[in-house]
Amino acid sequence: MIRLGKDFSARILADETTGAYIFLECTRRDGVDLQYPKLKLRIDKAYILIDRIEYYDDGGEMVKLQERFEPKKLGGEHLIYTRVTMTDVAAKHTTQNEVLDEAVDQEVPDSTFSRRWLLRGI
């Protein structure tokens, strides 16, 4: 799992005062063991949510693109994107996920999560 504040250093790339987005470039911190050394994020000012993440490899090439659409309040009070696509840029393959319902602040027993699931990451 990527924890932006702990795992990356961020800088603002562009913030047009009349624009709808804030753009961040996040660079992996030294000693962090994550696959992607750089991410570029687009934050929608209307929702204060990330709606686009570009993933870059060690050579500086974009290898994946995640796009998030249709923010809604489903089962809780928080806005979430209900449609998310992940594109493998090299393979030109896209996977789409749709969120139909959500539950927040639920008790989940520790036995629910296997070691494999937790280590898998992105």
C-alpha positions in Angstrom: 0.0 0.0 0.0 1.3 3.4 -0.9 1.3 6.0 1.9 2.0 9.2 0.1 3.2 11.3 3.0 5.4 8.7 4.5 6.8 7.1 1.3 7.1 10.1 -1.1 8.3 13.7 -1.2 5.8 15.9 -3.0 6.1 19.2 -4.9 3.5 21.2 -6.8 4.0 21.1 -10.5 1.2 23.5 -11.5 -1.6 25.2 -9.8 -3.5 27.6 -12.0 -5.6 29.8 -9.8 -8.5 29.6 -12.2 -7.9 25.9 -13.0 -9.9 23.0 -11.6 -6.8 21.0 -10.5 -3.6 20.9 -8.5 -0.8 18.8 -9.9 1.8 17.1 -7.7 4.9 15.1 -8.5 5.7 12.6 -5.8 9.2 11.1 -5.6 9.9 8.0 -3.6 11.9 8.6 -0.4 15.3 6.9 0.1 14.9 3.5 1.8 11.3 3.0 0.7 10.7 -0.3 -1.0 8.0 0.4 -3.6 7.8 -0.4 -7.2 7.3 3.1 -8.5 9.9 5.8 -7.9 7.7 8.6 -9.1 4.0 9.4 -9.2 2.2 12.3 -10.7 -1.1 13.2 -9.1 -4.0 15.3 -10.2 -6.2 16.6 -7.4 -9.7 17.9 -8.3 -10.2 21.1 -6.4 -14.0 20.7 -6.4 -13.8 17.5 -4.3 -10.2 17.7 -2.9 -9.7 14.1 -4.1 -7.1 12.6 -6.4 -8.7 11.7 -9.7 -5.6 10.7 -11.7 -2.4 9.0 -10.8 0.5 8.4 -13.3 3.0 5.7 -12.2 6.6 5.9 -13.5 9.4 3.4 -13.7 13.1 3.8 -12.9 13.7 5.0 -16.4 11.2 7.9 -16.1 8.6 6.2 -18.4 5.0 6.2 -17.5 4.0 2.6 -17.1 0.5 2.8 -15.5 -2.3 5.2 -15.4 -5.1 5.2 -12.8 -8.2 7.4 -13.5 -11.1 7.9 -11.1 -14.6 9.0 -12.1 -18.0 9.7 -10.8 -17.6 10.8 -7.2 -20.6 9.9 -5.1 -21.7 9.4 -1.5 -22.8 5.8 -1.3 -23.2 4.1 2.1 -21.4 6.7 4.1 -20.9 10.4 4.4 -17.6 10.5 2.4 -17.3 11.1 -1.3 -15.6 8.2 -3.2 -15.0 7.6 -6.8 -17.3 4.9 -8.0 -15.5 4.0 -11.3 -11.7 3.5 -11.4 -9.7 2.4 -14.4 -6.1 1.2 -14.3 -4.3 1.2 -17.7 -1.0 -0.7 -18.3 0.5 1.7 -20.8 2.9 -0.7 -22.5 0.4 -3.5 -22.9 -2.4 -1.1 -23.8 -4.7 -3.0 -21.4 -7.3 -1.3 -19.1 -9.1 -2.8 -16.1 -12.2 -1.0 -14.9 -13.6 -1.3 -11.3 -17.0 -0.1 -10.3 -17.9 0.5 -6.6 -21.5 -0.3 -6.0 -21.7 0.1 -2.3 -19.4 1.1 0.6 -19.2 0.6 4.3 -16.9 2.7 6.5 -16.0 2.4 10.2 -16.8 -1.3 10.3 -15.2 -3.8 12.6 -13.1 -6.2 10.5 -11.4 -9.0 12.4 -7.6 -9.4 11.9 -8.2 -13.0 10.6 -9.8 -11.5 7.5 -6.5 -10.4 6.0 -3.8 -12.9 5.0 -0.1 -12.2 4.9 -0.2 -12.5 1.1 -2.9 -9.9 0.7 -1.1 -7.4 2.9 2.3 -7.9 1.2 0.9 -7.7 -2.3 0.6 -3.9 -2.4 -0.6 -2.2 -5.5 
